[in-house]
């Protein structure tokens, strides 16, 4: 039963991880629509026809430079670097095999571990270290996707004078002209968990 629970958890997290990556793509599509100056339906037809992530992001970069010059190059280049990491991992998460293994440590069988592994991992031999996506790594991947998706959502909102999710435009003016810091600090307006500082009450005059 423990083996089954472990496998089901990883499969569930695999689906959630892929779903989190679609959030990045959706927010990139919205940015693409704004830069292309067309309606969302037309932009979506073009955007989702581009299967290569590198070409997709290069196209957005060219449009961004066309509309805004180099104003946001530091932010975009650093964001794109982080995005490449999750794009590469997304392919592995989608196509790697689910494997459950047991190991003996100090003569005692350890709880089974389920993880995603490359389909050819067995050819390396049991002694060879194998890259894998455990439940924790899949969860971390999903969090990074949501972080990057939220950052690009704010970027689109800033450029298009749209929804800034309660953020003020002035701090974002500087943030979007600097490289993104990842992990995103919790006190940064780019953070999903950022909270607006409370305004202290006026002096009582007493």
N, C-alpha and C positions, 0 to 999 in steps of 0.2 A: 504493500500500500504506500510505503514511503517513496518507493521508486516512482509510482504513478503520480503522487502528489508533486514530486520534484519536477517531473517532465511536464505536467500540466502547468505548473508555475512558469517555467521557461517559455513554453509555447504561448501562454497568455502575454508574457512580457515581450515576446518577439512581436506579436501583433500590435501591442501598445507602442513599441519602439518605431515600427513602420508607420503607424498612424501619426506619431509625433513628427516624423520627418515630412509627412504630407502637409503639416502646419507650416513648415518652412517654405515649401513650394507654393502654398496658397498665398502667403504674404509676399513672396517674391513676385508672384503673378500680379498681385495688386500694385506693387511698385512698377512692374513692367508696363501695366496698363496706363499708369500715370505718365511715365516717361515717353511712352509711345503716343500719348495724347489721342486715345481712342476709347471706345466703350469696353467694358470688362469682358463681354462675350467674345468680341473680336480678339482681344488680347489673349484670352484663354485658349482660343483655337490655335493661335501662333505659339504661345508659350508651351503648352503641353505637347505640341508636335515636336519640340526640341528635346530629344531623348538624352542627348549628351549634356551632362551637368556643366562641364567646362565651357562648352559653346554657349550654353544658356547664360551663364554668369558673365562671360565675355561680352555677349550681346547687351546685357543690362549695363555693364560697365561703359560700353561705347555710348549708349543712350544717355547715361548719367553725365558723362563728360560733354556730350553734345548740348545738354540742357543747362549744365551748371559748371562747366569747366573743371578745374582741379579743386574746387572748394571742398569737396567731400572725399577726396582720394585717400587720405589717411584712414578715415573711418571705413570706407568701402573695402580697401585692400586688406585691412586687418580682419574685417568681418568675413570677407570671401575666403581668407586663409582658414579660418575656423570652420566655415561652411564646407570646404573641400574635405576636411577630416570626417565630417558626418556623412557627406555624400559617399565617400569611399566605404565607410563602415556600413552604411545602409545596404549596399550590395551584398556584403558578407552576411549581414543579419537575415536578409531575404533568402539567400541561397545555401547557406551552410546547413549541415545536418545536425539534428538533435541527437546527442549521445549521453547515455547514463553510465557512469563507471563507479566501481567500488575499489577502495584501497585498504590495505592493511597497514596500520601504524602501531608499532610496539606490540605486535601480535594480536591486535584488536581490529576487527572490521569497523571502518568508519562509515558514517551515513553516506548513502549514495549521492553523487553529485551529477546533476544534469547540466549540460552546456551545449552551445552551438559550436561545432568544429568544422574545419574544412573537410569536404568529402574525401580527400585523400590522406587524412591524418594518420590512418592506420599504417600506411606504407612507411612511416618514419620509425615505427617500432615503439613499444610502450615506454621505453626509456627516454625517448626524445621529447623535450618540452614542446607543447602544442599550444598555439594561440587559441583562445576560446572566449566565448561570450557567456558568462555566468549570469544568473539572475541579477546580481548587483550591477554588473557591467551594462546589461540591457536597461536597467532602471536609470543609471547614470547617463546613458546615451539619450534616452527620452527627455531627461531634464535639460540636457544641453540643446537638444532640438527646440524645445519650448523657449529656452532662453534666447537663442538666436532668432527664432521666429518673432518673439516679442520685440526684440531690438529693431528688426527690420520693419515691423509694423509701426513702431514709433517713428522710424526714419521716414517711412512713406507718409505718415500723418503730418510730420514736420514739413516736408517738402510741399505737400498738397494742401497745407492749411486745414488739415482734417482733425480727426480724433486723436488727442494726445494722452488719453487714458488718465486724465486728471493732472498731468504734468504741465508745468509752465514752459513756454517756448524759449525763454531767455537762457536757462541752463543748457537746454538741448542745443542751442546755437553753438556753444563752445564744444559740447560733447561730440557732436557730429563732425567736428573738424579735427578730431584727434583719433588715434588708433583705439579700437575697442579693447578693453581689458577683460580677459577671460581667465578664470571665472569672474563673472560680473559682480562687483561688490554690492552687498545688500543695500547700502545707502546711496547707490547710484540711481538716478531716475530711469536708467535702462533696465534695472532689476524688476523682475515680476513681483517681488515681494516688497518693493519700495513703498514707503508710506510718507505722505506729505507731513512735514514737520508741523507740529501744533503751534499756532500763534499764541504767544503768551498774553494773558489778559492785561488790559491797560492798567496803569497804576491807579490805586484807589483815591489818591490825592490826600490821604490822611497823613 
